[in-house]
Amino acid sequence: MEKKEKSFNLKLYAAVAFFAVLALLILITALTFKAKYTAYHPEEVARNYVDTIAQTGDGYNAYKTALVSKSQKYGDFIREYYMNPVIYRDTAYKPGDDIKKCGYKGYNEESCQGEKTKNDDGSLQGQVIDTMYDYYVELVSNGWDDYDTIFAKYFAKLVEVRKEVFGDDYITDEIMFTALEGNVATYGESLTGTEDEFDKNTGKQTSFKSIGAYQTAYGEDYKLTTTVKTEKDMDLSAYKAGLSAETLATYGVQADDIRAVKCYTVAVSTADGKAVTEADVVVAQIKNSWYVDNTATDTSSLYGFCK
């Protein structure tokens, strides 16, 4: 009997090729995602934390990569623990309360608005932000590590200043975020300087050139770089023993969630390689992601180093 030649199975080949290519694409995508996703790289988490603060003195936004922001959005954490107690200060509000279910009435009700609030074109709001600036600088002169004191004192003062300007008790989370973030931005500009800028539609000048503290110290074309100098593995058991369960609970974290801990020394230098300051940053791993442990990291050296 004549032997039949084995025919080329095009369908089988196509199927094998398809799944091989698919597997390769999945692998490439996973590796690319991991490379881009900073949270998977502890040294980059530490470096970015220092860089955010060193470039513009912005300890406020640096917390977005810290344990404080692990389980909920950073803004929601601030609302729950620092803004709501101000807005609902005449109630029995406690962090975590369902405000609508409890029927709390706060100073964010329209009934609390006076005429100045109703008719403000932004000028009075700007006055409040400008008035708060010096107090903000005073609070963050040694850094943002004690955020609890900064938030509590800043928002308490803001209520007083706003009442003096507007003559009413009205306050909302939007008002508080606008004032605080306005001060954060102005503080950054005091370090970096500003350029002349004009509105594209009206041609009106919106910003004027100014020389910042960094420009005065390092030259108008200065550039700061951040580099990881050293890496050190820390004893996990000893580290966990020193954590505050009460503080971690506000982050939605437990000590047993932490799988590993490292400490990185990150240096800040000028473009010519001159070291200007450095900070030790503790990072903790939960599942596959790393977070700065803001309770164990001292960033005071990253403020005022150009003086």
Secondary structure, DSSP 8 states (H G I E B T S, - for coil): ---------HHHHHHHHHHHHHHHHHHHHHHHHHHH-GGG-HHHHHHHHHHHHHHH--HHHHGGGBGGGSSS-HHHHHIIIIIHHHHTTTTT--TT--HHHHT---TTSGGG--HHHHH--SHHHHHHHHHHHHHHHHHTTT-SS-HHHHHHHHHHHHHHHHHHHHSS----HHHHHHHHHHHHHHHHHHHH-B--EE-TTT--EEE--B--HHHHHH-TT--EEEEEEEEEE--HHHHHHTS-HHHHHHHT--GGGEEEEEEEEEEEEETTS-EEEEEEEEEEEETTEEEE-TTT---GGGSSTT-
